[in-house]
Structure formats: C-alpha cells, structure tokens
C-alpha cells in the first residue's frame, strides 16, 4: 500500500462539531498528581511515569495535561 495524502485542515473541520471528551475521575486525580509533581515555578526540570491500567486513558490524560499546563508555558516536550 502506498502513501495517502490527508488534508488535515479539512479533517479538523469535519470533527469540529464532535462533542468534547470529559475526563473520568481517575484522570482528574492524575492531573492533580501531575500538577503536584511538576510545579512549573520550581525552576527544576523533572521526569516521571504516568502509570494507569490498560484502557484507562494514559494518552488522553498525558496529552491533555501537556496541552493545558506545559505548552502554554513554552516548555519543550520530548
């Protein structure tokens, strides 16, 4: 199978009317733990592991937290 060209702007427009996903309670608790562990005003760099069971939403939890707390502060993400 060859490469497929996608128009990302068009795909985003198609999904603009999708309902927003709301985090579950365990994800809200994970956000609080991430906030406590990675205080952006401490001046220190840090690392950690987000450990949740299979299917609990690790990707959603980590990406939402990064979008809400890291990217607005112009912090690099690897």
Buried (B, 14 or more C-beta within 10 A) or exposed (E): EEEEEEEEEEEEEEEEEEEEEEBEEEBEEBBEEBEEEBEEEEEEEEEEEBEBEEEBBBEBBBEBBBEEBBEEEEEEEE
